[in-house]
Amino acid sequence: MTQKEIRTYYSEYPFKVIFLTALLVRIIAAIFSKGYGFLDVENRIPVDPETTLFRPGSISKLFTWVAVMQQVEQGKLDLDADVNKYL
């Protein structure tokens, strides 16, 4: 995707959100970074992708699950083993 395509996508984003930060990375370099909406709506403080921090939510469960399943695929983790084996 080009930066223009990314900007168009997010400018036409169909859901109503208060704020969001988009960051796309290719290899080790950021190719697009932009904040949308307001960190503080009442005071109209915009989201800054460089400084705004977001609390991790349910998305962290997905990252954990993917990491665990990658370890299973590599034979480094046994889903049937006692969890204390890995702690």
PyMOL Python script that loads the backbone (N, CA, C, O; Angstrom):
from pymol import cmd

cmd.read_pdbstr("""\
ATOM      1  N   MET A   1       0.837  -1.187   0.000  1.00  0.00           N
ATOM      2  CA  MET A   1       0.000   0.000   0.000  1.00  0.00           C
ATOM      3  C   MET A   1       0.877   1.243   0.000  1.00  0.00           C
ATOM      4  O   MET A   1       1.951   1.270   0.601  1.00  0.00           O
ATOM      5  N   THR A   2       0.410   2.237  -0.665  1.00  0.00           N
ATOM      6  CA  THR A   2       1.118   3.511  -0.650  1.00  0.00           C
ATOM      7  C   THR A   2       0.591   4.358   0.507  1.00  0.00           C
ATOM      8  O   THR A   2      -0.462   4.062   1.072  1.00  0.00           O
ATOM      9  N   GLN A   3       1.325   5.408   0.855  1.00  0.00           N
ATOM     10  CA  GLN A   3       0.852   6.301   1.916  1.00  0.00           C
ATOM     11  C   GLN A   3      -0.479   6.937   1.539  1.00  0.00           C
ATOM     12  O   GLN A   3      -1.338   7.134   2.398  1.00  0.00           O
ATOM     13  N   LYS A   4      -0.655   7.257   0.265  1.00  0.00           N
ATOM     14  CA  LYS A   4      -1.914   7.858  -0.185  1.00  0.00           C
ATOM     15  C   LYS A   4      -3.073   6.876   0.018  1.00  0.00           C
ATOM     16  O   LYS A   4      -4.147   7.276   0.467  1.00  0.00           O
ATOM     17  N   GLU A   5      -2.866   5.604  -0.305  1.00  0.00           N
ATOM     18  CA  GLU A   5      -3.915   4.596  -0.114  1.00  0.00           C
ATOM     19  C   GLU A   5      -4.248   4.420   1.365  1.00  0.00           C
ATOM     20  O   GLU A   5      -5.411   4.260   1.734  1.00  0.00           O
ATOM     21  N   ILE A   6      -3.215   4.450   2.206  1.00  0.00           N
ATOM     22  CA  ILE A   6      -3.439   4.312   3.641  1.00  0.00           C
ATOM     23  C   ILE A   6      -4.232   5.496   4.173  1.00  0.00           C
ATOM     24  O   ILE A   6      -5.190   5.313   4.924  1.00  0.00           O
ATOM     25  N   ARG A   7      -3.846   6.702   3.794  1.00  0.00           N
ATOM     26  CA  ARG A   7      -4.575   7.895   4.244  1.00  0.00           C
ATOM     27  C   ARG A   7      -6.031   7.852   3.786  1.00  0.00           C
ATOM     28  O   ARG A   7      -6.934   8.197   4.548  1.00  0.00           O
ATOM     29  N   THR A   8      -6.258   7.432   2.550  1.00  0.00           N
ATOM     30  CA  THR A   8      -7.622   7.346   2.016  1.00  0.00           C
ATOM     31  C   THR A   8      -8.431   6.337   2.816  1.00  0.00           C
ATOM     32  O   THR A   8      -9.578   6.603   3.176  1.00  0.00           O
ATOM     33  N   TYR A   9      -7.838   5.178   3.097  1.00  0.00           N
ATOM     34  CA  TYR A   9      -8.539   4.149   3.862  1.00  0.00           C
ATOM     35  C   TYR A   9      -8.986   4.676   5.222  1.00  0.00           C
ATOM     36  O   TYR A   9     -10.151   4.540   5.597  1.00  0.00           O
ATOM     37  N   TYR A  10      -8.056   5.276   5.956  1.00  0.00           N
ATOM     38  CA  TYR A  10      -8.398   5.750   7.288  1.00  0.00           C
ATOM     39  C   TYR A  10      -9.290   6.981   7.279  1.00  0.00           C
ATOM     40  O   TYR A  10     -10.039   7.200   8.232  1.00  0.00           O
ATOM     41  N   SER A  11      -9.229   7.791   6.225  1.00  0.00           N
ATOM     42  CA  SER A  11     -10.124   8.945   6.168  1.00  0.00           C
ATOM     43  C   SER A  11     -11.554   8.500   5.890  1.00  0.00           C
ATOM     44  O   SER A  11     -12.500   9.220   6.207  1.00  0.00           O
ATOM     45  N   GLU A  12     -11.717   7.320   5.300  1.00  0.00           N
ATOM     46  CA  GLU A  12     -13.046   6.784   5.009  1.00  0.00           C
ATOM     47  C   GLU A  12     -13.417   5.651   5.957  1.00  0.00           C
ATOM     48  O   GLU A  12     -14.332   4.879   5.670  1.00  0.00           O
ATOM     49  N   TYR A  13     -12.718   5.542   7.081  1.00  0.00           N
ATOM     50  CA  TYR A  13     -12.940   4.461   8.049  1.00  0.00           C
ATOM     51  C   TYR A  13     -14.401   4.459   8.466  1.00  0.00           C
ATOM     52  O   TYR A  13     -14.907   5.483   8.925  1.00  0.00           O
ATOM     53  N   PRO A  14     -15.101   3.321   8.317  1.00  0.00           N
ATOM     54  CA  PRO A  14     -16.555   3.299   8.524  1.00  0.00           C
ATOM     55  C   PRO A  14     -17.024   3.324   9.964  1.00  0.00           C
ATOM     56  O   PRO A  14     -18.205   3.565  10.212  1.00  0.00           O
ATOM     57  N   PHE A  15     -16.145   3.083  10.920  1.00  0.00           N
ATOM     58  CA  PHE A  15     -16.569   3.022  12.309  1.00  0.00           C
ATOM     59  C   PHE A  15     -16.298   4.336  13.017  1.00  0.00           C
ATOM     60  O   PHE A  15     -15.334   5.032  12.697  1.00  0.00           O
ATOM     61  N   LYS A  16     -17.133   4.673  13.965  1.00  0.00           N
ATOM     62  CA  LYS A  16     -16.955   5.888  14.759  1.00  0.00           C
ATOM     63  C   LYS A  16     -16.032   5.564  15.928  1.00  0.00           C
ATOM     64  O   LYS A  16     -16.396   4.804  16.825  1.00  0.00           O
ATOM     65  N   VAL A  17     -14.852   6.137  15.910  1.00  0.00           N
ATOM     66  CA  VAL A  17     -13.892   5.934  16.995  1.00  0.00           C
ATOM     67  C   VAL A  17     -13.480   7.287  17.539  1.00  0.00           C
ATOM     68  O   VAL A  17     -13.460   8.280  16.812  1.00  0.00           O
ATOM     69  N   ILE A  18     -13.153   7.320  18.813  1.00  0.00           N
ATOM     70  CA  ILE A  18     -12.704   8.568  19.410  1.00  0.00           C
ATOM     71  C   ILE A  18     -11.287   8.868  18.966  1.00  0.00           C
ATOM     72  O   ILE A  18     -10.964  10.003  18.617  1.00  0.00           O
ATOM     73  N   PHE A  19     -10.436   7.838  18.980  1.00  0.00           N
ATOM     74  CA  PHE A  19      -9.062   8.036  18.541  1.00  0.00           C
ATOM     75  C   PHE A  19      -8.483   6.721  18.068  1.00  0.00           C
ATOM     76  O   PHE A  19      -8.972   5.641  18.400  1.00  0.00           O
ATOM     77  N   LEU A  20      -7.432   6.841  17.287  1.00  0.00           N
ATOM     78  CA  LEU A  20      -6.727   5.675  16.803  1.00  0.00           C
ATOM     79  C   LEU A  20      -5.377   6.106  16.291  1.00  0.00           C
ATOM     80  O   LEU A  20      -5.214   7.228  15.810  1.00  0.00           O
ATOM     81  N   THR A  21      -4.408   5.217  16.393  1.00  0.00           N
ATOM     82  CA  THR A  21      -3.093   5.463  15.826  1.00  0.00           C
ATOM     83  C   THR A  21      -2.796   4.339  14.864  1.00  0.00           C
ATOM     84  O   THR A  21      -3.001   3.169  15.184  1.00  0.00           O
ATOM     85  N   ALA A  22      -2.322   4.684  13.702  1.00  0.00           N
ATOM     86  CA  ALA A  22      -1.960   3.678  12.702  1.00  0.00           C
ATOM     87  C   ALA A  22      -0.460   3.730  12.481  1.00  0.00           C
ATOM     88  O   ALA A  22       0.120   4.805  12.325  1.00  0.00           O
ATOM     89  N   LEU A  23       0.155   2.574  12.471  1.00  0.00           N
ATOM     90  CA  LEU A  23       1.590   2.492  12.212  1.00  0.00           C
ATOM     91  C   LEU A  23       1.832   1.251  11.368  1.00  0.00           C
ATOM     92  O   LEU A  23       1.465   0.143  11.759  1.00  0.00           O
ATOM     93  N   LEU A  24       2.440   1.438  10.235  1.00  0.00           N
ATOM     94  CA  LEU A  24       2.821   0.317   9.389  1.00  0.00           C
ATOM     95  C   LEU A  24       4.335   0.269   9.334  1.00  0.00           C
ATOM     96  O   LEU A  24       4.997   1.294   9.173  1.00  0.00           O
ATOM     97  N   VAL A  25       4.867  -0.921   9.467  1.00  0.00           N
ATOM     98  CA  VAL A  25       6.319  -1.089   9.478  1.00  0.00           C
ATOM     99  C   VAL A  25       6.698  -2.096   8.399  1.00  0.00           C
ATOM    100  O   VAL A  25       6.090  -3.160   8.279  1.00  0.00           O
ATOM    101  N   ARG A  26       7.697  -1.748   7.630  1.00  0.00           N
ATOM    102  CA  ARG A  26       8.259  -2.674   6.645  1.00  0.00           C
ATOM    103  C   ARG A  26       9.678  -2.960   7.089  1.00  0.00           C
ATOM    104  O   ARG A  26      10.505  -2.053   7.187  1.00  0.00           O
ATOM    105  N   ILE A  27       9.954  -4.218   7.356  1.00  0.00           N
ATOM    106  CA  ILE A  27      11.211  -4.701   7.897  1.00  0.00           C
ATOM    107  C   ILE A  27      11.457  -3.986   9.238  1.00  0.00           C
ATOM    108  O   ILE A  27      10.870  -4.388  10.242  1.00  0.00           O
ATOM    109  N   ILE A  28      12.297  -2.950   9.293  1.00  0.00           N
ATOM    110  CA  ILE A  28      12.544  -2.269  10.570  1.00  0.00           C
ATOM    111  C   ILE A  28      12.267  -0.770  10.493  1.00  0.00           C
ATOM    112  O   ILE A  28      12.538  -0.039  11.446  1.00  0.00           O
ATOM    113  N   ALA A  29      11.729  -0.309   9.365  1.00  0.00           N
ATOM    114  CA  ALA A  29      11.500   1.128   9.212  1.00  0.00           C
ATOM    115  C   ALA A  29      10.011   1.426   9.134  1.00  0.00           C
ATOM    116  O   ALA A  29       9.270   0.752   8.420  1.00  0.00           O
ATOM    117  N   ALA A  30       9.584   2.435   9.870  1.00  0.00           N
ATOM    118  CA  ALA A  30       8.192   2.875   9.795  1.00  0.00           C
ATOM    119  C   ALA A  30       7.960   3.523   8.435  1.00  0.00           C
ATOM    120  O   ALA A  30       8.729   4.383   8.005  1.00  0.00           O
ATOM    121  N   ILE A  31       6.885   3.098   7.762  1.00  0.00           N
ATOM    122  CA  ILE A  31       6.584   3.685   6.463  1.00  0.00           C
ATOM    123  C   ILE A  31       5.374   4.607   6.528  1.00  0.00           C
ATOM    124  O   ILE A  31       5.108   5.359   5.591  1.00  0.00           O
ATOM    125  N   PHE A  32       4.640   4.546   7.641  1.00  0.00           N
ATOM    126  CA  PHE A  32       3.467   5.417   7.811  1.00  0.00           C
ATOM    127  C   PHE A  32       3.140   5.485   9.287  1.00  0.00           C
ATOM    128  O   PHE A  32       3.116   4.462   9.972  1.00  0.00           O
ATOM    129  N   SER A  33       2.889   6.686   9.778  1.00  0.00           N
ATOM    130  CA  SER A  33       2.511   6.877  11.169  1.00  0.00           C
ATOM    131  C   SER A  33       1.618   8.103  11.251  1.00  0.00           C
ATOM    132  O   SER A  33       2.006   9.189  10.819  1.00  0.00           O
ATOM    133  N   LYS A  34       0.421   7.932  11.806  1.00  0.00           N
ATOM    134  CA  LYS A  34      -0.499   9.066  11.903  1.00  0.00           C
ATOM    135  C   LYS A  34      -1.482   8.814  13.035  1.00  0.00           C
ATOM    136  O   LYS A  34      -1.931   7.686  13.237  1.00  0.00           O
ATOM    137  N   GLY A  35      -1.810   9.855  13.761  1.00  0.00           N
ATOM    138  CA  GLY A  35      -2.818   9.771  14.798  1.00  0.00           C
ATOM    139  C   GLY A  35      -4.128  10.340  14.276  1.00  0.00           C
ATOM    140  O   GLY A  35      -4.131  11.302  13.509  1.00  0.00           O
ATOM    141  N   TYR A  36      -5.239   9.745  14.693  1.00  0.00           N
ATOM    142  CA  TYR A  36      -6.564  10.204  14.280  1.00  0.00           C
ATOM    143  C   TYR A  36      -7.398  10.489  15.520  1.00  0.00           C
ATOM    144  O   TYR A  36      -7.333   9.746  16.499  1.00  0.00           O
ATOM    145  N   GLY A  37      -8.165  11.538  15.482  1.00  0.00           N
ATOM    146  CA  GLY A  37      -9.057  11.849  16.583  1.00  0.00           C
ATOM    147  C   GLY A  37      -8.373  12.622  17.696  1.00  0.00           C
ATOM    148  O   GLY A  37      -7.318  13.231  17.514  1.00  0.00           O
ATOM    149  N   PHE A  38      -9.021  12.573  18.864  1.00  0.00           N
ATOM    150  CA  PHE A  38      -8.557  13.360  19.996  1.00  0.00           C
ATOM    151  C   PHE A  38      -8.277  12.493  21.204  1.00  0.00           C
ATOM    152  O   PHE A  38      -9.067  11.616  21.554  1.00  0.00           O
ATOM    153  N   LEU A  39      -7.152  12.745  21.835  1.00  0.00           N
ATOM    154  CA  LEU A  39      -6.838  12.100  23.094  1.00  0.00           C
ATOM    155  C   LEU A  39      -7.802  12.614  24.166  1.00  0.00           C
ATOM    156  O   LEU A  39      -8.280  11.855  25.009  1.00  0.00           O
ATOM    157  N   ASP A  40      -8.070  13.892  24.115  1.00  0.00           N
ATOM    158  CA  ASP A  40      -9.017  14.548  25.024  1.00  0.00           C
ATOM    159  C   ASP A  40     -10.004  15.318  24.159  1.00  0.00           C
ATOM    160  O   ASP A  40      -9.687  16.394  23.651  1.00  0.00           O
ATOM    161  N   VAL A  41     -11.203  14.761  23.992  1.00  0.00           N
ATOM    162  CA  VAL A  41     -12.202  15.358  23.104  1.00  0.00           C
ATOM    163  C   VAL A  41     -12.652  16.718  23.615  1.00  0.00           C
ATOM    164  O   VAL A  41     -12.775  17.668  22.843  1.00  0.00           O
ATOM    165  N   GLU A  42     -12.896  16.809  24.913  1.00  0.00           N
ATOM    166  CA  GLU A  42     -13.405  18.055  25.498  1.00  0.00           C
ATOM    167  C   GLU A  42     -12.446  19.224  25.266  1.00  0.00           C
ATOM    168  O   GLU A  42     -12.880  20.330  24.941  1.00  0.00           O
ATOM    169  N   ASN A  43     -11.154  18.981  25.433  1.00  0.00           N
ATOM    170  CA  ASN A  43     -10.156  20.033  25.258  1.00  0.00           C
ATOM    171  C   ASN A  43      -9.515  20.018  23.876  1.00  0.00           C
ATOM    172  O   ASN A  43      -8.588  20.779  23.601  1.00  0.00           O
ATOM    173  N   ARG A  44     -10.027  19.130  22.998  1.00  0.00           N
ATOM    174  CA  ARG A  44      -9.580  19.041  21.601  1.00  0.00           C
ATOM    175  C   ARG A  44      -8.065  18.840  21.487  1.00  0.00           C
ATOM    176  O   ARG A  44      -7.399  19.465  20.662  1.00  0.00           O
ATOM    177  N   ILE A  45      -7.538  17.949  22.339  1.00  0.00           N
ATOM    178  CA  ILE A  45      -6.119  17.592  22.272  1.00  0.00           C
ATOM    179  C   ILE A  45      -5.989  16.409  21.313  1.00  0.00           C
ATOM    180  O   ILE A  45      -6.521  15.334  21.588  1.00  0.00           O
ATOM    181  N   PRO A  46      -5.286  16.592  20.189  1.00  0.00           N
ATOM    182  CA  PRO A  46      -5.214  15.521  19.194  1.00  0.00           C
ATOM    183  C   PRO A  46      -4.306  14.371  19.614  1.00  0.00           C
ATOM    184  O   PRO A  46      -3.410  14.532  20.442  1.00  0.00           O
ATOM    185  N   VAL A  47      -4.561  13.211  19.025  1.00  0.00           N
ATOM    186  CA  VAL A  47      -3.695  12.055  19.214  1.00  0.00           C
ATOM    187  C   VAL A  47      -2.391  12.307  18.464  1.00  0.00           C
ATOM    188  O   VAL A  47      -2.401  12.725  17.306  1.00  0.00           O
ATOM    189  N   ASP A  48      -1.274  12.049  19.132  1.00  0.00           N
ATOM    190  CA  ASP A  48       0.045  12.172  18.518  1.00  0.00           C
ATOM    191  C   ASP A  48       0.645  10.768  18.482  1.00  0.00           C
ATOM    192  O   ASP A  48       0.876  10.185  19.542  1.00  0.00           O
ATOM    193  N   PRO A  49       0.906  10.206  17.300  1.00  0.00           N
ATOM    194  CA  PRO A  49       1.415   8.833  17.245  1.00  0.00           C
ATOM    195  C   PRO A  49       2.790   8.662  17.890  1.00  0.00           C
ATOM    196  O   PRO A  49       3.192   7.540  18.197  1.00  0.00           O
ATOM    197  N   GLU A  50       3.502   9.745  18.096  1.00  0.00           N
ATOM    198  CA  GLU A  50       4.828   9.665  18.715  1.00  0.00           C
ATOM    199  C   GLU A  50       4.760   9.659  20.241  1.00  0.00           C
ATOM    200  O   GLU A  50       5.637   9.091  20.893  1.00  0.00           O
ATOM    201  N   THR A  51       3.723  10.287  20.824  1.00  0.00           N
ATOM    202  CA  THR A  51       3.706  10.440  22.282  1.00  0.00           C
ATOM    203  C   THR A  51       2.476   9.877  22.984  1.00  0.00           C
ATOM    204  O   THR A  51       2.520   9.647  24.193  1.00  0.00           O
ATOM    205  N   THR A  52       1.386   9.649  22.267  1.00  0.00           N
ATOM    206  CA  THR A  52       0.170   9.149  22.898  1.00  0.00           C
ATOM    207  C   THR A  52       0.327   7.677  23.248  1.00  0.00           C
ATOM    208  O   THR A  52       0.700   6.868  22.398  1.00  0.00           O
ATOM    209  N   LEU A  53       0.043   7.331  24.492  1.00  0.00           N
ATOM    210  CA  LEU A  53       0.111   5.943  24.945  1.00  0.00           C
ATOM    211  C   LEU A  53      -1.298   5.392  25.063  1.00  0.00           C
ATOM    212  O   LEU A  53      -2.199   6.072  25.552  1.00  0.00           O
ATOM    213  N   PHE A  54      -1.486   4.165  24.616  1.00  0.00           N
ATOM    214  CA  PHE A  54      -2.772   3.493  24.712  1.00  0.00           C
ATOM    215  C   PHE A  54      -2.622   2.288  25.623  1.00  0.00           C
ATOM    216  O   PHE A  54      -1.599   1.604  25.601  1.00  0.00           O
ATOM    217  N   ARG A  55      -3.642   2.037  26.419  1.00  0.00           N
ATOM    218  CA  ARG A  55      -3.613   0.860  27.284  1.00  0.00           C
ATOM    219  C   ARG A  55      -3.804  -0.386  26.424  1.00  0.00           C
ATOM    220  O   ARG A  55      -4.637  -0.402  25.518  1.00  0.00           O
ATOM    221  N   PRO A  56      -3.029  -1.428  26.714  1.00  0.00           N
ATOM    222  CA  PRO A  56      -3.251  -2.663  25.958  1.00  0.00           C
ATOM    223  C   PRO A  56      -4.595  -3.242  26.346  1.00  0.00           C
ATOM    224  O   PRO A  56      -4.960  -3.238  27.521  1.00  0.00           O
ATOM    225  N   GLY A  57      -5.312  -3.724  25.396  1.00  0.00           N
ATOM    226  CA  GLY A  57      -6.630  -4.295  25.653  1.00  0.00           C
ATOM    227  C   GLY A  57      -6.677  -5.731  25.191  1.00  0.00           C
ATOM    228  O   GLY A  57      -5.692  -6.461  25.292  1.00  0.00           O
ATOM    229  N   SER A  58      -7.797  -6.123  24.696  1.00  0.00           N
ATOM    230  CA  SER A  58      -7.993  -7.503  24.276  1.00  0.00           C
ATOM    231  C   SER A  58      -7.050  -7.915  23.155  1.00  0.00           C
ATOM    232  O   SER A  58      -6.819  -9.108  22.958  1.00  0.00           O
ATOM    233  N   ILE A  59      -6.510  -6.974  22.430  1.00  0.00           N
ATOM    234  CA  ILE A  59      -5.596  -7.308  21.333  1.00  0.00           C
ATOM    235  C   ILE A  59      -4.356  -8.032  21.851  1.00  0.00           C
ATOM    236  O   ILE A  59      -3.765  -8.834  21.128  1.00  0.00           O
ATOM    237  N   SER A  60      -3.951  -7.759  23.099  1.00  0.00           N
ATOM    238  CA  SER A  60      -2.756  -8.420  23.636  1.00  0.00           C
ATOM    239  C   SER A  60      -2.966  -9.927  23.749  1.00  0.00           C
ATOM    240  O   SER A  60      -2.003 -10.689  23.662  1.00  0.00           O
ATOM    241  N   LYS A  61      -4.220 -10.371  23.943  1.00  0.00           N
ATOM    242  CA  LYS A  61      -4.508 -11.809  23.996  1.00  0.00           C
ATOM    243  C   LYS A  61      -4.210 -12.454  22.652  1.00  0.00           C
ATOM    244  O   LYS A  61      -3.694 -13.570  22.600  1.00  0.00           O
ATOM    245  N   LEU A  62      -4.526 -11.767  21.576  1.00  0.00           N
ATOM    246  CA  LEU A  62      -4.269 -12.292  20.246  1.00  0.00           C
ATOM    247  C   LEU A  62      -2.765 -12.449  20.006  1.00  0.00           C
ATOM    248  O   LEU A  62      -2.324 -13.473  19.485  1.00  0.00           O
ATOM    249  N   PHE A  63      -1.982 -11.445  20.382  1.00  0.00           N
ATOM    250  CA  PHE A  63      -0.530 -11.530  20.210  1.00  0.00           C
ATOM    251  C   PHE A  63       0.045 -12.679  21.038  1.00  0.00           C
ATOM    252  O   PHE A  63       0.933 -13.394  20.573  1.00  0.00           O
ATOM    253  N   THR A  64      -0.452 -12.858  22.249  1.00  0.00           N
ATOM    254  CA  THR A  64       0.014 -13.949  23.106  1.00  0.00           C
ATOM    255  C   THR A  64      -0.315 -15.291  22.463  1.00  0.00           C
ATOM    256  O   THR A  64       0.535 -16.179  22.417  1.00  0.00           O
ATOM    257  N   TRP A  65      -1.535 -15.446  21.968  1.00  0.00           N
ATOM    258  CA  TRP A  65      -1.956 -16.692  21.345  1.00  0.00           C
ATOM    259  C   TRP A  65      -1.090 -17.005  20.125  1.00  0.00           C
ATOM    260  O   TRP A  65      -0.664 -18.147  19.950  1.00  0.00           O
ATOM    261  N   VAL A  66      -0.828 -16.015  19.286  1.00  0.00           N
ATOM    262  CA  VAL A  66       0.002 -16.232  18.097  1.00  0.00           C
ATOM    263  C   VAL A  66       1.411 -16.657  18.509  1.00  0.00           C
ATOM    264  O   VAL A  66       1.970 -17.587  17.927  1.00  0.00           O
ATOM    265  N   ALA A  67       1.982 -15.993  19.497  1.00  0.00           N
ATOM    266  CA  ALA A  67       3.331 -16.335  19.959  1.00  0.00           C
ATOM    267  C   ALA A  67       3.370 -17.762  20.507  1.00  0.00           C
ATOM    268  O   ALA A  67       4.307 -18.510  20.225  1.00  0.00           O
ATOM    269  N   VAL A  68       2.366 -18.138  21.281  1.00  0.00           N
ATOM    270  CA  VAL A  68       2.302 -19.497  21.834  1.00  0.00           C
ATOM    271  C   VAL A  68       2.203 -20.517  20.708  1.00  0.00           C
ATOM    272  O   VAL A  68       2.924 -21.515  20.715  1.00  0.00           O
ATOM    273  N   MET A  69       1.324 -20.281  19.744  1.00  0.00           N
ATOM    274  CA  MET A  69       1.147 -21.243  18.660  1.00  0.00           C
ATOM    275  C   MET A  69       2.390 -21.341  17.781  1.00  0.00           C
ATOM    276  O   MET A  69       2.672 -22.410  17.240  1.00  0.00           O
ATOM    277  N   GLN A  70       3.135 -20.256  17.628  1.00  0.00           N
ATOM    278  CA  GLN A  70       4.401 -20.331  16.894  1.00  0.00           C
ATOM    279  C   GLN A  70       5.389 -21.229  17.628  1.00  0.00           C
ATOM    280  O   GLN A  70       6.115 -22.003  17.003  1.00  0.00           O
ATOM    281  N   GLN A  71       5.414 -21.124  18.957  1.00  0.00           N
ATOM    282  CA  GLN A  71       6.295 -21.981  19.757  1.00  0.00           C
ATOM    283  C   GLN A  71       5.875 -23.449  19.633  1.00  0.00           C
ATOM    284  O   GLN A  71       6.725 -24.338  19.579  1.00  0.00           O
ATOM    285  N   VAL A  72       4.567 -23.699  19.588  1.00  0.00           N
ATOM    286  CA  VAL A  72       4.070 -25.063  19.408  1.00  0.00           C
ATOM    287  C   VAL A  72       4.513 -25.605  18.049  1.00  0.00           C
ATOM    288  O   VAL A  72       4.995 -26.734  17.956  1.00  0.00           O
ATOM    289  N   GLU A  73       4.351 -24.800  16.995  1.00  0.00           N
ATOM    290  CA  GLU A  73       4.751 -25.224  15.653  1.00  0.00           C
ATOM    291  C   GLU A  73       6.237 -25.560  15.580  1.00  0.00           C
ATOM    292  O   GLU A  73       6.635 -26.470  14.853  1.00  0.00           O
ATOM    293  N   GLN A  74       7.053 -24.831  16.329  1.00  0.00           N
ATOM    294  CA  GLN A  74       8.504 -25.039  16.321  1.00  0.00           C
ATOM    295  C   GLN A  74       8.931 -26.169  17.271  1.00  0.00           C
ATOM    296  O   GLN A  74      10.118 -26.475  17.379  1.00  0.00           O
ATOM    297  N   GLY A  75       7.966 -26.780  17.951  1.00  0.00           N
ATOM    298  CA  GLY A  75       8.273 -27.867  18.870  1.00  0.00           C
ATOM    299  C   GLY A  75       8.884 -27.418  20.184  1.00  0.00           C
ATOM    300  O   GLY A  75       9.441 -28.233  20.920  1.00  0.00           O
ATOM    301  N   LYS A  76       8.787 -26.149  20.484  1.00  0.00           N
ATOM    302  CA  LYS A  76       9.377 -25.601  21.711  1.00  0.00           C
ATOM    303  C   LYS A  76       8.391 -25.562  22.879  1.00  0.00           C
ATOM    304  O   LYS A  76       8.779 -25.287  24.014  1.00  0.00           O
ATOM    305  N   LEU A  77       7.118 -25.836  22.597  1.00  0.00           N
ATOM    306  CA  LEU A  77       6.083 -25.747  23.625  1.00  0.00           C
ATOM    307  C   LEU A  77       5.095 -26.882  23.405  1.00  0.00           C
ATOM    308  O   LEU A  77       4.678 -27.144  22.277  1.00  0.00           O
ATOM    309  N   ASP A  78       4.723 -27.553  24.488  1.00  0.00           N
ATOM    310  CA  ASP A  78       3.757 -28.643  24.434  1.00  0.00           C
ATOM    311  C   ASP A  78       2.487 -28.178  25.134  1.00  0.00           C
ATOM    312  O   ASP A  78       2.498 -27.899  26.333  1.00  0.00           O
ATOM    313  N   LEU A  79       1.402 -28.096  24.389  1.00  0.00           N
ATOM    314  CA  LEU A  79       0.142 -27.608  24.962  1.00  0.00           C
ATOM    315  C   LEU A  79      -0.423 -28.546  26.028  1.00  0.00           C
ATOM    316  O   LEU A  79      -1.236 -28.130  26.853  1.00  0.00           O
ATOM    317  N   ASP A  80       0.002 -29.807  26.012  1.00  0.00           N
ATOM    318  CA  ASP A  80      -0.503 -30.762  26.984  1.00  0.00           C
ATOM    319  C   ASP A  80       0.362 -30.842  28.243  1.00  0.00           C
ATOM    320  O   ASP A  80       0.005 -31.526  29.202  1.00  0.00           O
ATOM    321  N   ALA A  81       1.486 -30.150  28.239  1.00  0.00           N
ATOM    322  CA  ALA A  81       2.384 -30.180  29.411  1.00  0.00           C
ATOM    323  C   ALA A  81       1.857 -29.252  30.509  1.00  0.00           C
ATOM    324  O   ALA A  81       1.104 -28.315  30.242  1.00  0.00           O
ATOM    325  N   ASP A  82       2.263 -29.530  31.728  1.00  0.00           N
ATOM    326  CA  ASP A  82       1.915 -28.682  32.876  1.00  0.00           C
ATOM    327  C   ASP A  82       2.550 -27.308  32.654  1.00  0.00           C
ATOM    328  O   ASP A  82       3.730 -27.226  32.315  1.00  0.00           O
ATOM    329  N   VAL A  83       1.795 -26.246  32.836  1.00  0.00           N
ATOM    330  CA  VAL A  83       2.274 -24.901  32.597  1.00  0.00           C
ATOM    331  C   VAL A  83       3.482 -24.559  33.476  1.00  0.00           C
ATOM    332  O   VAL A  83       4.318 -23.742  33.090  1.00  0.00           O
ATOM    333  N   ASN A  84       3.572 -25.180  34.652  1.00  0.00           N
ATOM    334  CA  ASN A  84       4.695 -24.904  35.565  1.00  0.00           C
ATOM    335  C   ASN A  84       6.045 -25.299  34.957  1.00  0.00           C
ATOM    336  O   ASN A  84       7.090 -24.809  35.385  1.00  0.00           O
ATOM    337  N   LYS A  85       6.017 -26.177  33.967  1.00  0.00           N
ATOM    338  CA  LYS A  85       7.239 -26.571  33.285  1.00  0.00           C
ATOM    339  C   LYS A  85       7.904 -25.354  32.615  1.00  0.00           C
ATOM    340  O   LYS A  85       9.125 -25.314  32.469  1.00  0.00           O
ATOM    341  N   TYR A  86       7.101 -24.378  32.215  1.00  0.00           N
ATOM    342  CA  TYR A  86       7.601 -23.213  31.485  1.00  0.00           C
ATOM    343  C   TYR A  86       7.757 -21.958  32.333  1.00  0.00           C
ATOM    344  O   TYR A  86       8.243 -20.935  31.851  1.00  0.00           O
ATOM    345  N   LEU A  87       7.351 -22.035  33.578  1.00  0.00           N
ATOM    346  CA  LEU A  87       7.446 -20.851  34.454  1.00  0.00           C
ATOM    347  C   LEU A  87       8.756 -20.802  35.190  1.00  0.00           C
ATOM    348  O   LEU A  87       8.995 -19.875  35.963  1.00  0.00           O
TER     349      LEU A  87
END
""", "prot")
cmd.dss("prot")
cmd.show_as("cartoon", "prot")
cmd.util.cbc("prot")
cmd.orient("prot")
